[in-house]
């Protein structure tokens, strides 16, 4: 004979609820939400996707909320795939939130190398990256749940945040693109070398560069020009009768601490 679970009607459950206690709890939740909204900073603790109703909670914001609540987090990998032959890596992570030794709630997060944001990257370099992203998503999921913040924040996994929770940046401007193309032409960088360098050092194509990356590239190109001119002056002083050769493209000489993409001519 099967054991049947008792079925309770919704009305009977509501009758057992202490409405005064519920009222006090809801008031505290509203007060806590107000504190969170006044404390967290835009673009650092949360980001805003144009066209969406709710801001997206980022990792630094989630960590601040847990600190406010006196909670600590623990992570557990519940499933993973590390297939080096097929170049595929994925992790599913559980985040547990504790108050002292008491488990309060859990959140879940997953990430894999076939996601659109990793399409242009070398899968072999992303093993740790997708693990960190899965942990981050699990942390944010647990935080939204425990703090009753789902009506204020959302969790968007479609590239709003980067490796360290940085909101997506604006794309390269037309003026930046024109200047880069002009400098590349002046330095006689081949189209093939240019594309390889963008992939290797920025993991992107020219049209997908961010404004920050474009500014960095322009600065390096301009610095290279100054350094190469100085080298050419020294060379002419040593041998004035030698005809000056075209400037070799050796971006690596620009800044030793920040290697530049192209090494055209540098390898002999």
C-alpha positions in Angstrom: 0.0 0.0 0.0 1.4 3.3 -1.0 1.9 6.1 1.4 0.2 9.2 0.2 1.4 12.7 1.2 -1.4 14.8 2.8 -2.6 17.6 0.4 -3.0 21.0 2.1 -5.2 23.6 0.5 -3.8 27.0 -0.1 -6.3 28.5 2.2 -5.3 26.3 5.1 -1.6 27.3 4.7 -2.5 31.0 4.7 -4.5 30.6 7.8 -1.5 29.3 9.7 0.7 32.2 8.7 1.4 34.9 11.3 0.4 38.0 9.2 2.0 40.4 11.7 5.2 38.6 11.4 5.0 38.6 7.6 4.3 42.3 7.6 7.4 43.0 9.8 9.5 40.8 7.5 8.3 42.5 4.4 9.1 45.9 5.9 12.6 44.8 6.8 13.2 43.5 3.3 12.1 46.9 1.9 14.4 48.7 4.2 17.3 46.4 3.4 16.7 46.9 -0.4 16.8 50.6 0.1 20.2 50.4 2.0 21.6 48.2 -0.8 20.5 50.6 -3.5 22.0 53.6 -1.7 25.3 51.7 -1.0 26.2 50.0 -4.3 27.8 52.0 -7.0 26.9 52.0 -10.7 29.5 50.5 -13.1 31.4 49.0 -10.1 28.8 47.0 -8.2 26.2 46.8 -10.8 25.8 47.6 -14.5 23.0 48.6 -16.8 22.2 47.1 -20.2 20.5 49.6 -22.5 16.9 48.6 -23.1 16.5 46.5 -19.9 14.3 47.3 -16.9 16.6 46.1 -14.1 20.3 46.7 -13.5 22.6 43.7 -13.4 24.3 42.7 -10.2 28.1 42.3 -10.5 30.5 40.3 -8.4 31.8 43.2 -6.3 28.2 44.2 -5.5 27.3 40.7 -4.5 30.3 40.5 -2.2 29.3 43.7 -0.5 25.8 42.5 0.1 27.0 39.3 1.7 29.3 41.3 3.9 26.3 43.4 5.0 24.4 40.3 5.9 27.3 38.6 7.7 27.4 35.6 5.3 30.3 33.6 4.0 30.4 31.6 0.8 31.7 28.2 -0.1 31.9 26.7 -3.6 31.5 23.2 -4.9 32.1 21.9 -8.5 29.1 19.7 -9.1 30.0 18.8 -12.7 32.8 19.5 -15.1 34.3 18.6 -18.5 37.9 19.1 -19.5 38.2 17.6 -23.0 41.6 18.7 -24.3 41.2 16.8 -27.6 37.8 18.4 -28.5 39.0 21.7 -27.0 35.9 21.9 -24.8 35.7 23.0 -21.1 32.7 23.5 -18.9 32.0 23.8 -15.2 28.8 23.7 -13.1 29.3 25.2 -9.6 27.2 25.4 -6.5 27.6 28.3 -4.1 26.6 27.8 -0.5 26.0 30.7 1.8 26.5 30.2 5.6 25.6 32.2 8.7 28.2 30.8 11.0 27.9 27.1 10.5 24.3 27.2 9.4 23.6 26.8 5.6 21.2 29.6 4.6 20.8 29.1 0.8 22.5 27.9 -2.4 23.0 29.3 -5.8 24.1 27.7 -9.1 26.2 28.8 -12.0 27.6 27.3 -15.2 30.0 28.4 -17.9 31.6 26.7 -21.0 34.0 27.5 -23.8 31.3 27.4 -26.5 29.6 30.5 -25.2 29.6 33.4 -27.7 31.9 35.6 -25.7 34.7 33.0 -26.0 34.2 32.2 -29.7 37.4 34.1 -30.7 39.6 32.9 -27.9 41.9 29.8 -27.7 39.9 27.2 -25.7 43.2 25.9 -24.2 43.7 29.2 -22.4 40.1 29.3 -21.0 40.0 26.4 -18.5 40.4 28.6 -15.4 38.5 31.5 -16.9 35.2 29.5 -17.4 35.6 28.1 -13.8 35.9 31.6 -12.4 32.9 32.7 -14.4 30.8 29.7 -13.2 31.7 30.5 -9.6 30.8 34.2 -10.1 27.4 33.3 -11.6 26.7 30.9 -8.7 27.7 33.6 -6.2 25.4 36.2 -7.7 22.5 33.7 -8.0 22.8 32.9 -4.3 23.1 36.5 -3.3 19.9 37.6 -5.2 18.0 34.8 -3.6 19.2 35.2 0.0 18.8 39.0 0.0 15.4 39.1 -1.8 16.8 41.3 -4.5 15.4 39.7 -7.6 12.9 42.6 -8.1 15.7 45.1 -8.0 18.6 43.4 -9.8 18.9 40.7 -12.5 21.6 38.3 -13.4 22.5 38.6 -17.1 25.0 36.1 -18.4 25.2 37.5 -21.9 28.5 39.3 -21.7 27.5 42.3 -19.5 30.5 41.6 -17.2 34.0 40.6 -18.1 36.7 38.5 -16.1 36.5 40.8 -13.1 33.0 42.1 -13.3 33.7 45.0 -15.6 30.7 46.2 -17.6 31.0 45.9 -21.4 32.8 48.8 -22.9 31.9 50.9 -25.9 33.2 49.8 -29.3 36.0 51.6 -31.2 35.0 54.9 -32.6 35.2 55.9 -36.3 37.9 58.5 -35.6 40.0 55.9 -33.7 39.6 53.4 -36.5 40.7 55.9 -39.1 43.8 56.9 -37.0 44.8 53.3 -36.5 44.5 52.5 -40.2 46.6 55.6 -41.0 49.3 54.6 -38.5 49.4 51.0 -39.7 49.8 52.2 -43.3 52.7 54.5 -42.2 54.4 51.6 -40.5 53.9 49.3 -43.5 52.2 46.6 -41.4 50.8 43.9 -43.6 47.1 43.1 -43.3 47.9 39.5 -42.4 50.2 40.5 -39.5 47.7 43.0 -38.3 44.9 40.5 -38.1 47.1 37.9 -36.4 48.2 40.5 -33.8 44.6 41.5 -33.0 43.7 37.9 -32.4 46.8 37.1 -30.4 46.9 40.2 -28.1 43.3 41.5 -28.0 41.4 38.3 -28.9 39.3 40.2 -31.3 39.1 41.8 -34.8 39.6 45.4 -35.7 35.9 46.2 -35.7 35.3 44.6 -32.3 38.0 46.6 -30.5 36.8 48.5 -27.5 37.6 52.2 -27.2 40.0 51.5 -24.4 41.9 48.9 -26.5 41.9 51.3 -29.5 43.3 54.1 -27.4 46.0 51.7 -26.1 46.9 50.6 -29.6 47.1 54.2 -30.8 49.3 55.2 -27.9 51.7 52.4 -28.6 51.9 53.2 -32.3 52.7 56.8 -31.6 55.3 55.9 -29.0 56.9 53.5 -31.4 57.3 56.3 -33.9 59.1 58.5 -31.4 61.5 55.7 -30.3 62.2 54.6 -33.9 63.1 58.2 -34.9 65.5 58.4 -32.1 67.2 55.1 -33.2 67.4 56.4 -36.7 69.1 59.6 -35.6 71.7 57.6 -33.7 72.2 55.4 -36.7 72.8 58.4 -39.0 75.3 59.9 -36.6 77.3 56.6 -36.8 77.2 56.3 -40.6 76.1 59.5 -42.3 76.9 58.1 -45.8 74.6 55.1 -45.3 71.2 55.6 -46.9 68.4 55.5 -44.3 66.3 52.4 -44.6 62.5 52.4 -44.0 61.5 52.1 -40.3 61.1 48.5 -39.4 57.9 47.5 -37.7 58.9 46.3 -34.3 56.2 47.0 -31.8 57.9 45.0 -29.2 60.4 47.7 -28.7 57.8 50.3 -27.7 57.4 49.3 -24.1 59.2 46.3 -22.6 56.7 45.8 -19.9 53.7 45.8 -22.3 54.6 43.8 -25.5 53.2 45.0 -28.7 51.5 42.8 -31.3 53.6 42.9 -34.4 57.2 41.8 -34.6 57.5 42.2 -38.3 61.2 42.4 -39.2 62.2 41.7 -35.6 62.8 38.0 -36.2 65.1 38.7 -39.1 
